[in-house]
Every structure is written in structure tokens, then in C-alpha cells.
């Protein structure tokens, strides 16, 4: 190990982790291991971040081991002695980074004769979009597996028609040519959840489950969590209740369930939080559910809101055990939403899975503006479920469609038999939620680019029924349950192709296609056709529309950033 790396160890003390092994003797020799490949932690934060906060790492001066160092004295171990504020720690190239993302393989084209049905669970998560924005705004392209295209598309609202009666949602359809491959067709399925009338929001029983471990010390972690929770508290009423459970090495009820009108008391308790220790997330989840159950509001919105970087390193850390526990708790009518924070050790896959199994939604909070979007502008859709176990099954007419591809939703695919099985859990739609799914269709006349198979010897392939002679393109079936019910209700729709060109599409359709194309370009999808960043930018501008909140203009800005990073 270099002298500078050894000095780094001596400054911090604590635990040293190098190439998978952990030792407690900080002066032990690590021959051949550079400073940049050693992860030093104390109270859960990396030594790079600790030294930065102590004034030893800076954006300038002599580079050592992949990062830059100032060899000045340390006034305080984790903060400057002169009281000057530091900007948030930025992970530099070469520093230890343990962010993780589950691998995604793009959905392939499937032959309609062999696979006439496509079945999946709806998804209302948006974390992938704001996480992607974090990468681009920090000057780097996101990892391919950090891009979940359905979450990019579903980040935005679209002008879908809502239900006119007491149904929980309405379904909208549009078909045009696929802009990245004009000989193909692009089908959009859009769901709009029922809005909650002003003053009629169900009472809320909320438990803020806050990670206060050492890994949450950075400015874009616990301090941003506090700001975000303040926004939500401001929207509570005396009929609502909120408790705060915190976890690090240990767990505790930081604030017992309190009436929502006692805002000063709630905010004082949140402001008093500080970070330190390891991360026993599973224990915190158990205590949060116990607290929520003790204060359960019948007919209300009972929810645990988890705020963390997802780095569980003590207690139940196995994903299977965690998800089984979450699934069991969700059966009681208490849902779990996950809010992700920070960078460097962010565990995206863990948080997505917990929110999925907890029948909640998953958002990544990179700025206070994103917190406002999720916890203020979209409060009802975040907290109030109007339909659960929402599944979509599409049947394709073989005389109209040769093959098809669902764009995104790779980790929401379900077996066709699961559609009618009410014991199979699926996604939840919140009040006013907008959900979009895109299918790319290869028309029947084009044939398949895949090699065929030999004729079967022992059976004949299925033959189209008389219904296939119609001009119907697809039949879309949706199953859903009311939040308190165990039996699903079936809705069924048929869709015809109006043979419109992409230039004739609605602005919403053009924008959704642009976002999908952007995602495919970032992922370098083998199915992107002629889609690239420049074309995504062009289509996004065409589909910008009124853009009341400015989110579409921000997307255009991010596409510009991605183009600059590539070129």
C-alpha cells in the first residue's frame, strides 16, 4: 500500500475493508492495494467522504490514488473547525462506489402465434427518472441497468380522460407508427386513476421510518430527508396521525403517533435527528409496522414511508427474507412506500423490491423540488390507494400483428395464468395516478426477422378464430381490486388501428415516445431502431405541450446534457 493510503487509514482508525476482507488492525500492511481500491468506513460513511467533510479532500490540489488530497491538519474528525459550510460530497472517479442496480434484459419481440398473451403488473414507480437526472446533472451517464424505461415514461402526467362514474380508473388508447421504426406500430395504453375531491381525502396513519445510520450523513441524505418530511407534515390535518421510527445500529420509536395538527412537536422531533452507526433496516421495518398497526385507521390510508439509501448491513440483509416479511405485513392493509436518497452506496434494487412487495411506490429524492413533486403535488397519489393488484393482459390478433414487444416493465412480467389468480399480488394505483404502457408491434404483413421452427410432428399449431377476421388489433383486459377487497373485477377493451402516422399523434403520445426513445438510447437497446438522443430531443420538443409544471422542459434540458456527455 502507498504511504498516502496508509496515512488515510491512520487518520480515520476504525474498520478497514480491502478486496472483500475486513480487519480491525488499522496498521496492518496491504501490499499492492492502492488508496483508491480500499474502502474505509467509520459509522457507515466512506473515508473519502469523512476526509472531505474534515477538509482533507478537495476538488483541487495534488491527485493521490484517484482522488485529490489536502495535507493540512484536521480540526475536527467529521467537520471543519472554522464552521464553513461545505457543498455536498461528490464521489470522484476512482473512489470506492458500492451503488448497485439489478440487471435488466430488454423485453424481446415475441411471436403472436406462440405467445398470444402479454401479462404484466402495472408500475407507478418513478425513481429511475430522478436517479438518471442525478447522474446527468453530476456530469456522467447513468449505468444502463439504472434505466427502467417505464419509470421514465411514468414520471410524467398525460392528459388522459378520467373515470366518469364510480370506477377507480379509466383506460385510454392511441396507435401510430413507431417513430424509431416507421414500418412498425406503437400502441399506448394509458390509465388515469380517480381523483379525490378536495376535503375528502381519507385520514392518514403514517409512520416515517427514517434511516439515521452513519451512511446517511451526507447533505443529500439525512438533511434532505428532514426537508422532505417537513413538506409532508405541512399537509397533515388534525384527523391524521404520524409517528417517527428511526433505525441505525438500534431501532426506536423516536416520536409516538401524534395528531397531524401538532406540527411544531413533529417538526422538532425530526429536526433533532442525527446520523451515526450501522444500518439495521429490517429491525426498523418491523417496529414501523408494529407502530402503524397499533394506530390503524379503519378505512384510512395506513402507510409506512421508508427514507433511506437502502444500504442495510445489519439484521435481516437477505433480500428474500426482507421481501417475505414485507409481503406478510402488506396483507394487513398497511402499505410501504420507499424514498431513496444519496449516492455512493445507493441500493436501488433493494428499495424497488421493498416498495413492490409492500404495495407502495418508489421514488428517488435528489432535490427538494423532487420532494415537493412526490410529497406535495402528488400527495394523494402517493398516499391514497384507489385500486390494488392491478394487472394488464393483452391479446394480439394474429391477422393484424406478427410480433410484439412491451417496452419496459421487465421486472413486472407475470405468467399468463397469474392474471386470473387473485392470490397473485400486483401493483397499486393511487388517487389521480397516471400509468402508461407502450407496445411496439410488427404488422402481420411484415413477417418475422427471427428464424422459424420446423413444423410440429405430434400436434397442429393453433388456428385463428373467426374473431381474428375483424379489424381489431388487440384486446386489453385489466383486473383490479378495491383496496379493501380480495376479489378482483375484470374490465375489457378492444383497440383498432386508425393507421395514423407519428406526425398525426397527440402531443402526449409524441412526448411519451420521446422519453421511451431516450431510455432505449441510454440503454443502447438492441431494439432502439433509429432512435438516438438527437431524435428523442426532436420528438420531445414536438410533444412538449402546455407543460404546466415545467417537467417536460426539464427533460429536454437533460437530453441536451446527455448529448453533450456523449459527444
N, C-alpha and C positions, 0 to 999 in steps of 0.2 A: 504494500500500500504506500502511496506517496506520503510525504511529510504533511502536506496540507490536509489530506484525508484523515490522517491520524490526529492532527490538531483539531479537526472538526469533531472527532469523537470525544476528545478530552474536554472540549468546551461544553458539550451537552451532557455527557455522562449518560446514564440510563441504559436502554436496551439497544443492542446493535443487531441488525438483521442483514446478512450478506449472502446473496445467492441461495436463499432458501433456508439457511441455518441461523439460529438465534443463540447468542452467547451473552452472558452477563458481565464478563470481564472486558471493560472498555479499552484496556491497553493491549489486548491480545493482537498479535500480528495477523494481517490479512494480505499476505504476499500476492501481488499481481492483481489486486482488486482496486480499481480507481475510485476516487471520491464520488464520481457521478453514478457508479453502479452500486453504491451502498445506501441502504435505506435506514436512516437513524430516526428513531421515534422516541418522544417523551410525551406522555399524556396524549398520545394519539395523533400528534402532528409531526410532519417530517422535519428533519433537521434543517433542510433548506428553508422551510417556512419559518421555523423558530429563529434561525440566524438572520433572516430577512427582517423579522419583527424586532430583533435585537440590534439591528443596524449593521450586521456583518455581510449581508448580501445586498447588492445594489445593481441598478441597470447599467452601471458603468464601472470602470477600473479594470484591473488585470483579471483575465479569464483563467479559472483554475478548474480542471475536471469537468468541463461542460457548463459551469456557471461562473458568475463573477463574484469576487470577494473584496471586502474592505477589511484590512487587517488592523482596524482601530479597536481600542478597548471596549468592553461591553459594560454599559452602565446598568442594564437590567437584563435578566435572562430572557424574558419574552416581551420586552417593550423598551422603547427609548427612554433614557433618563431625562432628556431635555423636554419631554412632553409633546414633541412634534408628532402630528398625525402622519401615518403612512398610507399610501394608496393600497388597495387590496393586493395581496401577494399574487404574482403571476408566475405560473410554472414555466420555466425556461427550457429550451431544448437540452436534452442530456440529463435533466433532473429526473429523479425517481417518480414515476407516474403509475398508479395502480388502478386507473379508471378501467372499467370493464363493461363490455356490451355483448349480448348474446348474438351468435352468428345468425344471419338471415340469408336464406337462399331464395331468390326471386321466384314467385309462382310461375310455372311454365305454362305454355299453351297446352290445353287438353282437348283431345278429340271428343266431339259431341256424342258419337255413337258409343264409344267405350265409356265415356264419363258424362252422361246426360244431365247430371245434377251437380251444382256447386253449393256447398253449405258452409256458412261461417257465422260467428258471433259478431254482433256489432261492437264497435270500439269507439269510445269518446275521449280517449287519452289525447293529450297534446304535447307531452313532454319532449318528444323528439324535435319538434319545431323550435322551441325556445332553447333547447340544448344546442341545436345546429346554429342558431343565431349567436350563442355564446362563443362557439368556435370561430365563426366568421368575423365577429367583432374583435376577437383577440388576434386576428391575422393568420388563421390557419384553417384548412379544410377539415371538416369533421371526418372521423373514421366511417367507412362505408356502413358498418353494422350499427352505427348510431342513427342512421337514417331509416325511419319507418314511414313509408310514403303515406299511408292512411292517416297518420298523425299530423303530417304536414298539411294534407288536404283538409282535415277536420279542425285545424286550428282556426279556420275562417268561417264566418257566418255567410250563408247564402239565402237569397230571397225565396225560400220555399213557402208554399202555402201550408198553413197550419190546419189542424182539425176543426171542423165546423160544429161538431156535436160533442158528446162526452167521451169520445175516443181519445186514447192517450197520445196518438200521433197521426200525422198524415204522411202519405208517400208520394213522391214526385219523380217523374222520369223525363229523360231527354236523350236523344240519339243523334249523333252526327258522324261525319268521317273522323278518323283519328288523325290529329294534325301531324304526328310524327311518322305516320304511315297511311297516307290518304286512301289506299285501297282497302284498309280495314275500317271497321266501325267502332265507335266509342259510346258505350252505354253508361249513363249516370243514374244511379238510384239515390234519391235524396229523402231523408226522413226529418220531419220537423215535429218536435215534441210540443205538447200543450203548454201554453203559458199559464203561470199562476197569477191570478188577479191581484192587483195592489191591495195590500192589507189582509190577504187571505193566505199568506204563507203559513204552513204548519209550524207549530212550535218546535224549536230545535233543542236537542240534548247533545251537546258537543263535548268531546274530550280532546284537548290539544295534547298530543303525545310528542314531546319535544326532545330531540337528541341534544344533550349538553355535554357529550364526550369531548375529549381533547381535540379530536379531528374536526370539531365544529367551531374552532376558534377564529378562523379567518373572517374578514369583513363580509364576504359574500356567503357566509354560512349563518351562525347564530345571530349576529347583529341584523342580518336581513330577515331571518325568521321572526325576530321581535317586531320589526317594522311591519311585516306581513300580518302577523297576528293582531296588531293594533288596528289595522284596516278592517279585519273581520269583526273584532269586538265592537267597533263603532256602529255596526249594522244590527247588533243584537237588541232585543227588547226585554222588558221585564218578564215576558212569558217564556223566554229562552233560558237555558242553563248552560254554563260552561265550567269545565274543570280542567286543570293542567296537571298532567303526569310527565315527569322528567325521568330520563334514564342516562346513565353513564356506566361506571363500574357497578353502581347500585341503582335501584329504582325507588321512586317515592311519589306520593300524591302531593304535588307542590302547592296546588290550590284545590280545596274540596269544591264540589259542584256549587256554583254560585249563580244567583239570578243575573240575567244579562243587563239589567239596569244598574248594577253596581260596577260600572265601568272603571272607576278610579281604582277600586280594590283589585280588579282583574289586571289592569294595566300595570299596577305597582308590582304585582307578583311576577309578571312577565319580564318587566324591566330588571328585576333583581337576579335574573338567571345569569350564570357564567359557565364557561366551558372548562372541562378537565376530566381526565380518567379514560378508561377503555369503554367499549360500546356493547352493553348487554341489551340489544334491541328486543330480543324475544321476551325477556322478563318484563320490559316496558309495555309491550303489546298486551301481555296477559293482564297486567294491572290496569291498563287503559280500558280494556273490555269489561273488566270487573267493575270499574268505576262507572262506565256507561250503563251497565246492566242495573246497577243499584239506583240509578236515576232515570230509568227508562220512561219515556213518554209514549203512551199508547196512542197510535195514530199520528205521532210526530216524526220528525227526522232525527233519528238516533245515529250518530256518526263519530268515529274516531278519525282525527286528522293528524296523520303522521308527518312530521317535518324532520328530515334527516339527509345525510349524504349517502345513506344506505350501507355504510361500512360496518356491519355487525361482526364483531370479533370476539365476543364473549357470550356464553349461554348457548341457546339453540342457534347454530350458524348454518346448519344444513338446510338447503332450500326446501327439500321435500318435507322435512319436519315443520318448518315455518309455514309453508302453504297449507299443510293439513290442519294446523292449529287455526289459521285464518279462516279456512273454509268452514270449520266447525262453528266458529264464532259468528260468521256471517249468517248462518241459519237462524240465529236468534233475532234477526231484524236489525242488527247493528252493523252498518257498513263501514268500510275503511277507505279513506282517500289518502293518497301519498303525494307529498310535496317534496321534490328533490332540490337540494341546494349544493352549491360549491363545485369544486374541480379538484383534480389531482388524485383523489381516491374515490371518486364517484362510482357508485354501483347501480347502474341503470337497470340491468336485468332483474336485480332483486326487487327494486321498487315497482317496476312494471308488473311483476308476478304477484306481489303482495296486493296491489290495488285490484288486479284482475280477480284473484281469489276472494278478495274482501268485498266484491261487488261495488267497488268505488271507481274513482277516476284518478289519473296520474298526471300531474303537471310538474314541469321543471321551472323553478323560480330563479331567473338570472338577474332580474332587476325589480325595483319597486313598482315599475309600470306593469310588469307581468303579474305581480301580486294583486294589483288593482283589477286587472282583467279577470283573474280567476276568482278572487275573493270579494269583489265589489260588483263589477259589471255583470259577471256571470254567477252571482251568488246562488240564485235559485237553482240553476242547472247543476252547480257544484254540490249543493246540499240536499235538494228535494228530488227523490226518485219518483217518476210517474209510471215507469214500466221496467220490469226486470226480466232476466233470462230472454232477451230479445235475440232471436235467430233469424237469419235470412237463408232461404233456399231458392235457387234459380234453376228452372228447367229450360233448356235450349231446344228450339225447333230444328231438327237436323236438316230440314229442307231449306232453312234460312241461314243456319250457322254451321260452319265446318268445324271450327275450334274456337276456344275462348281462353282468356287469361284474366284472373282477378288481380288488379293492381294493388299491391299491399296486402295487409291483413294476413301475412304469412303465419303469424303465431295465433291466429284466431280461427283457422280452418277446423271444421268439425266433420266427423263421419256423417254420411247421409242419414244413417239410422238415428243419429242423435237429435235430428230435427223434431221428431215426434215423441222423443223421450223426455218427459217433464222432469226427470231426475237429473238431467244434464244441465249444469249451470252455464249461463251465457252473460252477455253484457247488460248494463243498465242504462236507460235513458233518463236524464234529468229534465226538470221543467224547462221548456224552451230550447232544449238541446237540438243542434243540427248535426246530422250524421250523413256522410257521403261515401258511396262506394262506386268505383269505376271498373268496368269490364271492357277489355279490348276484344273485339270479335272479328274472326276471319269469316267472311261471307262464304256460303256454300259453294258458289261457283269458282272460287279460287283454288280449292284443293288444299292439301296439307303439305308443308315443307318437310315433314318428318317421313322417314321410310315406313311403309306399311308392313303388315304382318301377313303371313300365309293364311289362307282360308282354314277355318276350323274343321276338324275331321268329325267330331262327335256331336256337334250342335250347330245350328244355324244362327247367324248374327241376328239381333233384334231388327224387326221391320217397323218403319214409321207407321203410326196410326193415321186414321182419316183426318184427325185434327191437325196433322202436320201440313195438310194441303192448304190451310188458311195462311193469311199473311202475318200471323203472329210471329214475332221474333223470339220472345221469351215469356214464360210465366214466372212471376215472382211471388213467393209465399213468405209470410212473416209470422212467426209465433212469438207471443209475449204474454207475460203475466202481470196483473196488477201487483203493486208492492206487497200486499198482504195475502195474496192468493198463491195456491200451489198448483193450480190447473191453468194451462195456457189457453189462449184464444188465437184462432187462425184467421189471417187476412190473406186474400189472394188477388193478384192483379195480372193483367196481360198487357204486353207492350208491343207496339208495332213500330216499324222503322219508316219514318217520313222521308228518308233519302235526302236529308239536308246536308249541305257542305258545312265544313267547320266555320267558314266565313258567315254563315247564317245562324250560328249558335248564339245563345244568350250570353251576356257578359259574364254571368256567374259560371256558366259552363266553360267558357274560354279561360277564366281565371283558374278554375279547378284543374283543367287540363294543363295549364302552365305550371302549376305547383307540382303536379304529378310528373311532368316532364323534367322539372328541376330536380326532383328527387331521383329520378332514373339517371339523370346526368351525373349527379353527385355519387351515386352508387355504381356508375358505369355499368348499368344493367345491360345484359345481353339482348334485352327486348326493347331497348330505347329507340330503335329505328333511326330516324334522322334528328331525334331530339338532342339538343345541346343547350348550353347555358344561354347563348345568344337568342336562340329561338324561344326558349322559355321566357326570356325577358320581353321579347316582342309580343308573345301571346298574353303575358301578364298585363302589359300596357293596354292591350286591346280590351281586356276584361276587367280593368280597374274599377269602372263604375263610380258610384257615388262615394264609396269608401268613407263612411261616417266617422269611424274611429281612427283612420289612417293606417290600419294594419296592412292593407294591400300596398300602399306606398312604401311601407317599411320592407315588405317582401321584395319589391323592385330594388330598393337600396341594397338588400342582401344579395340579390342576384348580381348586381354590379360589383359587389365586394368579391363574390366567388369568381367572377370573370377576371378581376384584377389579380387574384391569387393564382389562377391557372396560367395566366399569360404575363 
